[in-house]
Amino acid sequence: MIRKIDTQVIIVGAGPAGAAASIFLSKAGIQHLILEKEQFPRDKVCGDACGGKTTFVLRKADQQWMQQIFEQSTQYLPTHGALFFSPDGKSLSIPFSRKNVLPGQAAGFTTPRITFDNFLFEKLASPFSTVHQNVSLQRIDRTSEGFAKATFIENSEQIEATCRLIIGADGDKSFVRKTFLNSDTSSKAYCVALRAYYKGVTELHHENYLELHCLPEVVPGYFWIFPLPNGMANVGIGMLSEQVRKKKLNLREVMLNAINHNPHIKHRFTHATLLDKIQGWGLPMFIKEEPVSGDNFMLAGDAANLVDPFTGEGIGNALYSGMLAAEAAGNAFRENTFDGNFFGKNYDKKLFGKLGTELKTSAFLQRLCRYPWFLKFVVNKAYKSPTLNHAIEGMFVGINLRKELLKPSFYGKILLNR
Ligand SMILES: Cc1cc2nc3c(=O)[nH]c(=O)nc-3n(C[C@H](O)[C@H](O)[C@H](O)COP(=O)(O)OP(=O)(O)OC[C@H]3O[C@@H](n4cnc5c(N)ncnc54)[C@H](O)[C@@H]3O)c2cc1C
């Protein structure tokens, strides 16, 4: 016996993209189901660093949430900048801009994803949302009457939910993407990354700066040390999959080698303890603008390949795209239109209008960063050029600042040390 449910929207995945979609759908009074295959609180392998776009969306959702976050100092650590290390170990300090940051708050924060995702998950309860956890999604179909249907199993019961619209927020191996989009465009920009939790790493920055180390063996990826609350640190390494394959690298060995032998890093781990096993996950990086919606569906977050190819940031883009998907859903219900043409204009165009330039610039920078000499040049120049320093800062916290990198005048200013 199959139980049948009717709703307006189905969101697949309750990570940041799905949570943002749900929160903004609830604000618009749109009934929806959230289908999640795990049970919250659940872990997600990540660097655990949240920047300007995350705080922007959270503030739009509720003015109080950032305050709630910063009040819990044992769970969330405010971060005020980044330290960027060139392949020869020279560092560049980049304080985050305080523009749009409320007094007493920081531009960014770190927290284990198990904590942050559960914070968002607990905000989903509303008269308009129904959460189904631990589900096994069986299939997704479109009906000839212009509806979409998700068939799933929950507690051994088979359920068929019918809706006008599915939001695929189900991460890098998205079932929704595979069902609706046949193209597999992510292989070349796919990045593999490892995460480890350590306690006792020394010489962390007094304002909790995020450390990005461009080790010669890893570029255009990087090794990172991100301070976390309670004296912990998120330590990891990320690299393009094609490079890992080509160089026949064992990423775990590369990471442990950096920790145990790199002259700029090893002394900081002398008394550090690994708290959990080292875990890996993929990052579907943006390469170029491609459709992320169609008849009866939109994709958000990693399902739409929105990870920034230069910084590796994906949480902010997941939240932002989830928010825009909910806005497009509101327009669709107002106009009673759910076709691909409508979502192309109301979602893809707005999404890439907001994020496209910075993602394209990041893809360009990632290609340049394959060359260690370029990174050394950037760090040396940034000491002398306020324009470059400002642009690097914008990469980590800004939404529009990266546009500057596409202007020829930008490079003229750098060469003149302005
Ligand atoms: C090692 C590493 C380090 C990173 N570091 C950072 C960082 O420091 N800062 C940053 O901003 N980003 C970072 N990222 C990227 C970031 O983790 C992702 O971009 C972000 O999690 C995307 O959010 P999402 O909601 O799209 O997907 P996810 O967070 O992956 O959430 C997807 C949800 O969908 C559920 N799901 C999947 N399949 C199904 C299904 N079939 N049915 C139902 N539910 C399903 C999953 O259980 C999950 O809860 C990192 C990524 C990695 C791998």
The ligand as an ORCA input file, in Angstrom:
! r2SCAN-3c Opt
* xyz 0 1
  C      36.819     18.953      2.750
  C      35.903     20.084      2.404
  C      36.132     21.345      2.950
  C      35.254     22.399      2.683
  N      35.449     23.586      3.314
  C      34.561     24.576      3.183
  C      34.672     25.757      3.960
  O      35.542     25.888      4.836
  N      33.757     26.741      3.770
  C      32.757     26.609      2.862
  O      31.977     27.556      2.696
  N      32.605     25.482      2.137
  C      33.462     24.450      2.283
  N      33.286     23.282      1.593
  C      32.128     23.142      0.684
  C      30.839     22.894      1.488
  O      31.014     21.816      2.376
  C      29.667     22.587      0.538
  O      29.716     23.468     -0.551
  C      28.322     22.726      1.244
  O      28.176     21.729      2.224
  C      27.167     22.632      0.237
  O      25.932     22.626      0.899
  P      24.694     21.849      0.249
  O      23.537     22.098      1.141
  O      24.596     22.144     -1.175
  O      25.112     20.297      0.332
  P      25.393     19.365      1.636
  O      25.936     20.155      2.739
  O      26.195     18.242      1.084
  O      23.944     18.874      2.023
  C      23.229     17.971      1.204
  C      22.200     17.248      2.049
  O      21.444     16.409      1.178
  C      21.291     15.113      1.773
  N      21.124     14.154      0.685
  C      22.022     13.748     -0.231
  N      21.478     12.849     -1.069
  C      20.192     12.702     -0.687
  C      19.108     11.896     -1.166
  N      19.254     11.085     -2.214
  N      17.936     11.971     -0.528
  C      17.773     12.806      0.534
  N      18.757     13.577      1.039
  C      19.951     13.525      0.430
  C      22.595     14.923      2.561
  O      22.455     13.958      3.581
  C      22.839     16.332      3.087
  O      22.229     16.529      4.351
  C      34.144     22.201      1.824
  C      33.912     20.945      1.259
  C      34.773     19.892      1.546
  C      34.497     18.537      0.960
*
